[in-house]
Amino acid sequence: MLAVITGASRGIGESYAKQLAGRGYDLLLVARDAERLERVARSVRAAHPVAAETLALDLAWSDAAERLYSEVRLRGTAVDVLVNNAGFGLYGDFQALPMPRIEEMVRLHIMTLVKTVRLFLPDMLARRSGAMINVASTAGLRPLPYLALYAATKAFMISFGEAVAMEARPYGVLIQTCCPGQTATEFHQTAGVKPHRSPGGCQTADAVVAESLAALAGQGRFVVTGWRNRIVAQVQRFLPRQVVLSAAARFLKP
């Protein structure tokens, strides 16, 4: 069994690597940072009797999905689980965000995701087996001022993932959209988000991945991780949209 994990050099991606290895999957770990990827691979190999290979690749490149698919095909092994986890945040007034980073986020969160799913899905459909996990975010469940583009791209991931999951369902292929809330990783530091306490609390990466994989085993196609996040998501559905937007703006304002 082979699992391909993007964004695998740290955080949630690293946890997927360790937990899938614990379930007996060989791994292909993908991210930009070759040194950190190899550290994760060594850790996995030391703890589990599985193969763990690495592929240093910037998934924001315009041809990243094609490169990834080509590398997997060269290995001649079918992909049983594909985890699309690579991503990053951009925080602040949208008008002040640098255009190169805006374009990078749109390519990574939308175009690379879409092309990766499009490339790998036909093989799974033909075999009538396989699973994909698209790591979105609770940020995609509502607009977020000062995280406007990040939330919008995650909203796209949620809509796209749920729709394609229904198309793949008759073939026995499972596509899960996983929506973590605030998670104890380097994400907020990298994005420059100010320290704050999320109303949904903060989970560890290991807890997020454990819920995702448990849901996958139960054929769960959509999962919001963390019981507090699930409560917040449900409550927000019944509040006036302007109330939610105003509260988010006050909460996140730089």
Backbone torsions as a table, in degrees:
resi	resn	phi	psi	omega
1	MET	NA	138.0	-178.3
2	LEU	-123.9	132.1	172.6
3	ALA	-116.8	131.1	175.2
4	VAL	-107.0	126.2	-174.6
5	ILE	-127.3	121.4	175.3
6	THR	-94.2	155.9	-175.7
7	GLY	62.7	38.9	-168.7
8	ALA	-93.0	4.3	-173.2
9	SER	-84.8	-7.6	-177.8
10	ARG	-166.4	170.8	169.3
11	GLY	56.6	-133.5	-175.9
12	ILE	-63.2	-40.3	179.2
13	GLY	-62.3	-42.0	177.2
14	GLU	-62.3	-39.6	179.7
15	SER	-67.4	-39.3	173.9
16	TYR	-58.0	-42.0	-179.5
17	ALA	-59.5	-48.2	-176.4
18	LYS	-68.5	-40.2	-177.4
19	GLN	-75.9	-33.6	176.0
20	LEU	-71.8	-36.1	174.4
21	ALA	-61.4	-38.4	177.3
22	GLY	-64.3	-19.6	176.9
23	ARG	-95.5	6.9	174.5
24	GLY	94.8	8.5	-179.5
25	TYR	-82.6	134.0	162.7
26	ASP	-70.7	155.1	-171.0
27	LEU	-127.4	143.8	161.8
28	LEU	-119.3	112.8	-174.9
29	LEU	-100.3	130.1	-172.6
30	VAL	-126.6	131.5	174.2
31	ALA	-173.8	176.2	179.7
32	ARG	-75.9	-37.1	-169.7
33	ASP	-85.5	98.0	-175.9
34	ALA	-63.1	-38.3	-177.2
35	GLU	-66.8	-45.5	179.7
36	ARG	-69.2	-35.3	176.1
37	LEU	-59.5	-45.9	-178.4
38	GLU	-65.7	-33.5	176.9
39	ARG	-63.1	-43.3	177.7
40	VAL	-63.3	-43.7	-178.9
41	ALA	-61.8	-42.1	178.7
42	ARG	-62.9	-41.3	179.4
43	SER	-62.8	-41.6	179.2
44	VAL	-65.2	-46.3	-178.2
45	ARG	-64.7	-32.6	179.0
46	ALA	-70.7	-28.1	-174.8
47	ALA	-97.0	-21.8	-172.9
48	HIS	-139.9	146.3	179.5
49	PRO	-81.5	60.7	-179.4
50	VAL	-130.7	162.7	172.6
51	ALA	-85.0	140.9	177.8
52	ALA	-139.2	104.9	178.8
53	GLU	-102.7	160.9	-179.0
54	THR	-125.3	152.7	175.3
55	LEU	-138.3	109.4	177.6
56	ALA	-80.0	113.7	-174.5
57	LEU	-153.8	130.4	174.9
58	ASP	-83.0	108.3	-174.4
59	LEU	-75.6	-2.0	173.8
60	ALA	-88.3	-6.1	174.6
61	TRP	-64.5	149.1	-176.0
62	SER	-64.3	-27.1	-179.6
63	ASP	-109.0	21.1	-175.4
64	ALA	-62.3	-42.6	-178.3
65	ALA	-62.3	-42.4	179.1
66	GLU	-64.6	-39.7	178.8
67	ARG	-63.7	-44.0	179.6
68	LEU	-62.1	-47.9	-178.6
69	TYR	-61.4	-41.9	178.9
70	SER	-61.7	-42.8	179.3
71	GLU	-62.6	-40.7	179.6
72	VAL	-67.2	-42.9	179.6
73	ARG	-61.8	-37.0	179.2
74	LEU	-62.1	-29.8	179.7
75	ARG	-76.1	-17.4	174.7
76	GLY	69.1	20.5	-179.0
77	THR	-117.2	132.9	178.5
78	ALA	-67.1	143.8	178.0
79	VAL	-90.4	121.1	179.3
80	ASP	-89.7	-37.2	177.9
81	VAL	-135.2	129.4	175.5
82	LEU	-118.3	120.4	178.7
83	VAL	-108.5	110.9	176.6
84	ASN	-91.5	92.7	-173.0
85	ASN	-115.0	-16.5	-174.4
86	ALA	-59.8	136.2	178.6
87	GLY	177.2	170.7	177.1
88	PHE	-154.7	169.2	-178.3
89	GLY	-111.1	155.0	172.0
90	LEU	-130.7	122.1	-174.1
91	TYR	-119.9	138.6	175.5
92	GLY	132.4	-178.9	175.9
93	ASP	-59.8	127.9	-175.6
94	PHE	-57.7	-39.7	-176.5
95	GLN	-64.9	-16.1	-179.1
96	ALA	-99.3	-5.3	-177.8
97	LEU	-72.0	141.3	-179.5
98	PRO	-70.2	133.6	-176.5
99	MET	-59.2	-38.9	178.1
100	PRO	-58.8	-37.4	179.3
101	ARG	-73.7	-34.1	175.0
102	ILE	-59.6	-48.4	-178.7
103	GLU	-64.5	-38.4	179.3
104	GLU	-62.7	-43.0	-180.0
105	MET	-64.9	-44.2	-179.4
106	VAL	-62.9	-42.4	178.1
107	ARG	-62.9	-45.9	-174.8
108	LEU	-69.8	-51.0	-173.4
109	HIS	-77.0	-25.1	-175.5
110	ILE	-113.7	-64.2	-173.0
111	MET	-66.9	-44.7	179.5
112	THR	-64.9	-41.8	177.5
113	LEU	-59.5	-50.5	-176.9
114	VAL	-60.4	-46.3	-177.7
115	LYS	-68.6	-36.8	178.8
116	THR	-64.0	-46.6	177.9
117	VAL	-61.5	-44.4	-178.8
118	ARG	-62.7	-35.7	-178.5
119	LEU	-76.1	-42.4	-174.5
120	PHE	-86.3	-25.0	-173.3
121	LEU	-64.6	-43.6	-177.7
122	PRO	-56.7	-37.1	178.2
123	ASP	-62.5	-42.3	178.8
124	MET	-66.8	-41.4	179.7
125	LEU	-63.1	-40.1	-179.7
126	ALA	-65.3	-35.8	178.6
127	ARG	-81.8	-16.6	-174.2
128	ARG	58.9	40.0	175.3
129	SER	-161.3	157.4	179.1
130	GLY	126.5	164.3	-179.5
131	ALA	-146.4	148.4	172.3
132	MET	-125.9	143.8	172.5
133	ILE	-122.7	118.5	174.9
134	ASN	-102.3	114.9	-176.7
135	VAL	-85.8	104.8	178.0
136	ALA	-97.1	-129.6	-178.4
137	SER	-173.6	152.9	171.4
138	THR	-63.2	-18.5	175.6
139	ALA	-60.4	-26.4	-179.7
140	GLY	-79.4	-2.4	-178.9
141	LEU	-85.8	-10.1	177.5
142	ARG	-161.9	156.2	176.7
143	PRO	-64.5	143.4	-179.5
144	LEU	-130.3	104.8	173.3
145	PRO	-56.5	141.1	-179.7
146	TYR	74.8	-6.9	164.8
147	LEU	-130.1	36.6	-167.9
148	ALA	-59.1	-50.1	-176.5
149	LEU	-71.6	-41.4	178.8
150	TYR	-58.2	-49.5	-179.2
151	ALA	-62.8	-38.5	-178.8
152	ALA	-67.2	-40.9	179.4
153	THR	-68.6	-35.1	177.4
154	LYS	-70.6	-32.4	174.6
155	ALA	-63.6	-39.7	175.2
156	PHE	-60.2	-45.9	-179.3
157	MET	-58.6	-40.6	-179.7
158	ILE	-65.1	-50.1	-178.9
159	SER	-62.2	-47.3	-179.5
160	PHE	-62.5	-47.0	-176.8
161	GLY	-63.6	-43.4	-179.1
162	GLU	-66.5	-38.0	-178.8
163	ALA	-68.0	-47.4	-178.7
164	VAL	-67.4	-31.0	177.1
165	ALA	-59.1	-39.3	178.6
166	MET	-68.4	-35.8	178.0
167	GLU	-66.6	-36.7	-175.9
168	ALA	-82.1	-19.0	-173.2
169	ARG	-55.4	-44.4	-178.3
170	PRO	-63.3	-17.6	-178.4
171	TYR	-93.1	1.2	-179.3
172	GLY	79.7	14.4	177.8
173	VAL	-100.8	129.9	-175.9
174	LEU	-104.1	124.4	174.9
175	ILE	-116.8	117.6	-178.8
176	GLN	-106.3	135.9	169.1
177	THR	-103.4	117.2	-178.0
178	CYS	-106.2	127.2	-176.9
179	CYS	-118.8	90.3	172.8
180	PRO	-75.5	156.9	168.4
181	GLY	-95.9	-147.1	178.6
182	GLN	-61.4	128.9	-175.3
183	THR	-128.7	142.7	-177.2
184	ALA	-77.7	77.0	176.3
185	THR	-132.1	-169.9	177.9
186	GLU	-85.3	4.6	-173.7
187	PHE	-56.5	-52.0	-174.3
188	HIS	-66.7	-37.4	177.8
189	GLN	-64.2	-44.0	-179.8
190	THR	-65.4	-39.8	-178.4
191	ALA	-76.2	-16.6	-177.3
192	GLY	79.1	20.9	179.7
193	VAL	-73.3	135.3	-179.3
194	LYS	-65.3	146.6	178.4
195	PRO	-59.6	134.1	177.7
196	HIS	-158.8	163.0	176.2
197	ARG	-100.3	119.1	179.6
198	SER	-74.8	141.2	176.1
199	PRO	-62.1	-19.3	177.8
200	GLY	-91.1	2.5	-178.5
201	GLY	78.8	-175.3	-178.5
202	CYS	-128.0	127.4	178.0
203	GLN	-103.3	161.5	169.1
204	THR	-82.8	158.3	176.3
205	ALA	-60.4	-38.7	-179.7
206	ASP	-62.3	-38.9	179.5
207	ALA	-67.4	-40.8	178.1
208	VAL	-59.1	-49.6	-176.0
209	VAL	-67.8	-38.7	178.1
210	ALA	-59.8	-42.3	177.9
211	GLU	-66.1	-41.3	179.8
212	SER	-61.1	-47.6	-177.4
213	LEU	-71.0	-33.6	175.0
214	ALA	-64.4	-41.5	178.0
215	ALA	-65.8	-38.3	178.9
216	LEU	-61.5	-42.6	179.1
217	ALA	-63.0	-28.1	177.6
218	GLY	-96.1	18.8	179.1
219	GLN	65.7	28.9	-179.8
220	GLY	-77.3	119.7	-177.3
221	ARG	-94.7	-12.3	177.5
222	PHE	-146.8	126.9	-178.6
223	VAL	-141.0	127.9	167.6
224	VAL	-99.0	118.9	-174.4
225	THR	-84.0	145.1	178.6
226	GLY	88.0	123.9	-176.3
227	TRP	-64.2	-31.8	177.8
228	ARG	-66.3	-41.0	178.1
229	ASN	-63.0	-37.9	179.2
230	ARG	-65.8	-39.4	177.9
231	ILE	-65.0	-46.8	179.8
232	VAL	-59.1	-44.2	-179.5
233	ALA	-61.0	-40.8	179.9
234	GLN	-69.2	-42.6	-179.9
235	VAL	-61.6	-42.7	-176.5
236	GLN	-65.1	-24.4	178.8
237	ARG	-64.1	-27.0	-174.6
238	PHE	-102.7	-2.1	178.1
239	LEU	-90.6	149.6	175.0
240	PRO	-57.0	138.7	-175.6
241	ARG	-56.4	-39.8	-177.8
242	GLN	-66.7	-32.5	177.7
243	VAL	-65.1	-44.3	179.6
244	VAL	-64.4	-42.6	179.6
245	LEU	-63.8	-44.4	-179.3
246	SER	-63.8	-42.3	178.9
247	ALA	-64.1	-42.2	179.3
248	ALA	-63.6	-39.9	180.0
249	ALA	-63.2	-44.0	179.0
250	ARG	-65.0	-39.8	-175.5
251	PHE	-68.4	-38.3	-171.3
252	LEU	-103.7	-6.2	-175.8
253	LYS	-54.6	128.7	-179.9
254	PRO	-61.5	NA	NA
